Amino acid sequence: MESLVAYQQKKAELVKDLRSASDQAIGLNKSTSNLFRQRQQSGAHKIDVKHFNNVISVDKENMIAEVEGMTTYEALVDETLRQGLLPTVVPELKSITIGGAVSGVGIESSSFKYGLVHETILEIEVLLGDGRVVACTPDNEFRDLFYGFPNSYGTLGYILKLKVKLRPTQKYVKLEHRRYNQAEKYFKDLGQFCAAARTRDGGYDFIDGTIFDSKESYITLGTFVAEAPFVSDYTYRRIYFRSLQEKKIDYLTTLHYIWRWDSDWFWCSKHFYMQNPVMRLLFGKFALRSTVYWKISAWSGKLKILGLIQKALGQRTESVIQDVQIPLENCAAFMDFFHQEIGIKPVWVCPVTAYDKKISYDLYPMDSTKLYMNFGFWDTVRSDRKEGYYNKMIERKVEELAGKKSLYSTSYYSPEKFWELYNKKAYDVLKAKYDSVGRFRDLYTKCVKRK
Ligand SMILES: Cc1cc2nc3c(=O)[nH]c(=O)nc-3n(C[C@H](O)[C@H](O)[C@H](O)COP(=O)(O)OP(=O)(O)OC[C@H]3O[C@@H](n4cnc5c(N)ncnc54)[C@H](O)[C@@H]3O)c2cc1C
């Protein structure tokens, strides 16, 4: 943990550094990232935010944590669990930072109850391009920035500090994996489980799903329990996503439940041969972590290794790494399309609804009467089409089905379409007020343009 005084000192130095660069464009010098669209921002003055990565306090009585913007959820969970608490929503990759998950869009299996990550935040302290630092809450003079920040991807300012809501926890999570072979029934039941668990005291604490193909899908229902008859461990030789097909009931410690997807990066560890039993035995103890996969990806990306291998094999592929959010009533139609046209397997499914039905976040509005499903799919598809063919097809389908696409990966929208979908009117007002000289790039340039 770090003191508030130490935070104030680092903040003063950062502001001084930013002001020293007059009105040059600003880039960030960070140590981790979960973005799949790394682009260089040439000529920008890099501000160093790497050291804003500490938990400042955990207030057990009021169940609030105060943390710096670059703190990873791994560090925050370690601190809060010591006090028997957890953030109400914890994204499932250890390396995701709290500031990143608020500026992008974070989600997990408690989102059917507590909403997206930004709905778990009570205050953000934001460094603006002109060097001012403003504390934004839902009801102070900066409330417009508080509600406008989610989905702004660091284009309005940089979050230095946040207050995060916590909730009580128990030692274990009991899991029930229910198998389905038909999409309509699968989504109908998902909707019913979520509705029941939201209204009933003592209902499920976590709900998510995994679709292996059109005939094999699972809903996983998680409940906190104080005791467990046995406890599984998927951090070394055994693989969590395979256990869905093998077990109907399972128990994990709460810590292992929270990071259940991290060891195999959902199922993407196959690209690193880490689902091979020998590789797991030899390297599993230190390599089964999303942070290690990121390092390898960044390194192979720099050397363009995958592209060269594919070229040598005469194969062409298109990378389809996306999360999309679709209203429940259109989910079966989306999956029909997806199986037919894209065919990536498995797909992660995470239900989400607005936590506070009276509130709307300007750049990521949701219909508060609806339950949505987030679909995550992260792979490549064989392609003899023009680059972007499959991603564009997904973008069109998501729009047709009244859904929304996350912006952490590649996007192909024209400026007109992008701004129609991502609320240009509200964005322009925020940008003019909080970054009028444009020291941060604008949202379209940052999230869609290639340079
Ligand atoms: C393969 C994959 C799977 C994913 N799955 C999930 C998932 O299951 N659940 C989930 O919740 N999310 C998921 N995400 C999305 C992830 O939560 C978002 O991309 C999030 O923004 C990543 O946060 P980060 O801390 O890694 O930030 P980065 O990736 O470094 O940055 C994300 C963006 O936010 C900006 N940013 C970062 N920190 C700040 C800050 N403090 N203030 C202002 N702007 C900032 C950056 O400039 C950048 O534009 C996934 C992403 C990928 C690539």
The ligand as an SDF file (V2000), in Angstrom:
LIG
                    3D

 53 58  0  0  0  0  0  0  0  0999 V2000
   -8.2910  -10.5150  -25.5160 C   0  0  0  0  0  0  0  0  0  0  0  0
   -8.9950   -9.5510  -24.6100 C   0  0  0  0  0  0  0  0  0  0  0  0
   -9.9800  -10.0210  -23.7860 C   0  0  0  0  0  0  0  0  0  0  0  0
  -10.6260   -9.1600  -22.9480 C   0  0  0  0  0  0  0  0  0  0  0  0
  -11.5290   -9.6660  -22.1330 N   0  0  0  0  0  0  0  0  0  0  0  0
  -12.0400   -8.8840  -21.2110 C   0  0  0  0  0  0  0  0  0  0  0  0
  -12.9080   -9.4040  -20.2680 C   0  0  0  0  0  0  0  0  0  0  0  0
  -13.2200  -10.5660  -20.3090 O   0  0  0  0  0  0  0  0  0  0  0  0
  -13.3870   -8.6050  -19.2990 N   0  0  0  0  0  0  0  0  0  0  0  0
  -13.0590   -7.2970  -19.2690 C   0  0  0  0  0  0  0  0  0  0  0  0
  -13.4710   -6.5980  -18.3740 O   0  0  0  0  0  0  0  0  0  0  0  0
  -12.2980   -6.7470  -20.2190 N   0  0  0  0  0  0  0  0  0  0  0  0
  -11.7750   -7.5100  -21.1550 C   0  0  0  0  0  0  0  0  0  0  0  0
  -10.9700   -6.9620  -22.0760 N   0  0  0  0  0  0  0  0  0  0  0  0
  -10.9530   -5.5100  -22.2410 C   0  0  0  0  0  0  0  0  0  0  0  0
  -10.1300   -4.7520  -21.2560 C   0  0  0  0  0  0  0  0  0  0  0  0
  -10.7600   -4.6820  -19.9990 O   0  0  0  0  0  0  0  0  0  0  0  0
  -10.0280   -3.3350  -21.7800 C   0  0  0  0  0  0  0  0  0  0  0  0
   -9.2980   -3.3580  -22.9840 O   0  0  0  0  0  0  0  0  0  0  0  0
   -9.3610   -2.4040  -20.7910 C   0  0  0  0  0  0  0  0  0  0  0  0
   -9.4230   -1.0850  -21.2890 O   0  0  0  0  0  0  0  0  0  0  0  0
   -7.9180   -2.8420  -20.5930 C   0  0  0  0  0  0  0  0  0  0  0  0
   -7.3480   -2.1140  -19.5560 O   0  0  0  0  0  0  0  0  0  0  0  0
   -5.7650   -1.9720  -19.3800 P   0  0  0  0  0  0  0  0  0  0  0  0
   -5.5930   -1.6270  -17.9680 O   0  0  0  0  0  0  0  0  0  0  0  0
   -5.0330   -3.1450  -19.8750 O   0  0  0  0  0  0  0  0  0  0  0  0
   -5.4740   -0.7040  -20.2390 O   0  0  0  0  0  0  0  0  0  0  0  0
   -4.7440   -0.5450  -21.6220 P   0  0  0  0  0  0  0  0  0  0  0  0
   -5.0150   -1.7270  -22.4810 O   0  0  0  0  0  0  0  0  0  0  0  0
   -3.3440   -0.1640  -21.4090 O   0  0  0  0  0  0  0  0  0  0  0  0
   -5.4920    0.7270  -22.1490 O   0  0  0  0  0  0  0  0  0  0  0  0
   -6.8200    0.6920  -22.6200 C   0  0  0  0  0  0  0  0  0  0  0  0
   -7.1790    2.0950  -23.0700 C   0  0  0  0  0  0  0  0  0  0  0  0
   -7.5060    2.8870  -21.9460 O   0  0  0  0  0  0  0  0  0  0  0  0
   -6.6060    3.9570  -21.8280 C   0  0  0  0  0  0  0  0  0  0  0  0
   -6.2420    4.0110  -20.4260 N   0  0  0  0  0  0  0  0  0  0  0  0
   -5.5750    3.0670  -19.7220 C   0  0  0  0  0  0  0  0  0  0  0  0
   -5.4370    3.4700  -18.4550 N   0  0  0  0  0  0  0  0  0  0  0  0
   -6.0400    4.6950  -18.3660 C   0  0  0  0  0  0  0  0  0  0  0  0
   -6.2340    5.6220  -17.3170 C   0  0  0  0  0  0  0  0  0  0  0  0
   -5.7770    5.3920  -16.0930 N   0  0  0  0  0  0  0  0  0  0  0  0
   -6.8880    6.7800  -17.6010 N   0  0  0  0  0  0  0  0  0  0  0  0
   -7.3420    7.0500  -18.8330 C   0  0  0  0  0  0  0  0  0  0  0  0
   -7.1960    6.2050  -19.8670 N   0  0  0  0  0  0  0  0  0  0  0  0
   -6.5410    5.0410  -19.6290 C   0  0  0  0  0  0  0  0  0  0  0  0
   -5.4250    3.6760  -22.7060 C   0  0  0  0  0  0  0  0  0  0  0  0
   -4.8650    4.8530  -23.2020 O   0  0  0  0  0  0  0  0  0  0  0  0
   -6.0710    2.8400  -23.7990 C   0  0  0  0  0  0  0  0  0  0  0  0
   -6.6540    3.6260  -24.7780 O   0  0  0  0  0  0  0  0  0  0  0  0
  -10.3230   -7.7810  -22.9410 C   0  0  0  0  0  0  0  0  0  0  0  0
   -9.3200   -7.2930  -23.7750 C   0  0  0  0  0  0  0  0  0  0  0  0
   -8.6630   -8.1750  -24.5850 C   0  0  0  0  0  0  0  0  0  0  0  0
   -7.5840   -7.6410  -25.4670 C   0  0  0  0  0  0  0  0  0  0  0  0
  1  2  1  0
  2  3  1  0
  2 52  2  0
  3  4  2  0
  4  5  1  0
  4 50  1  0
  5  6  2  0
  6  7  1  0
  6 13  1  0
  7  8  2  0
  7  9  1  0
  9 10  1  0
 10 11  2  0
 10 12  1  0
 12 13  2  0
 13 14  1  0
 14 15  1  0
 14 50  1  0
 15 16  1  0
 16 17  1  0
 16 18  1  0
 18 19  1  0
 18 20  1  0
 20 21  1  0
 20 22  1  0
 22 23  1  0
 23 24  1  0
 24 25  2  0
 24 26  1  0
 24 27  1  0
 27 28  1  0
 28 29  2  0
 28 30  1  0
 28 31  1  0
 31 32  1  0
 32 33  1  0
 33 34  1  0
 33 48  1  0
 34 35  1  0
 35 36  1  0
 35 46  1  0
 36 37  1  0
 36 45  1  0
 37 38  2  0
 38 39  1  0
 39 40  1  0
 39 45  2  0
 40 41  1  0
 40 42  2  0
 42 43  1  0
 43 44  2  0
 44 45  1  0
 46 47  1  0
 46 48  1  0
 48 49  1  0
 50 51  2  0
 51 52  1  0
 52 53  1  0
M  END
$$$$
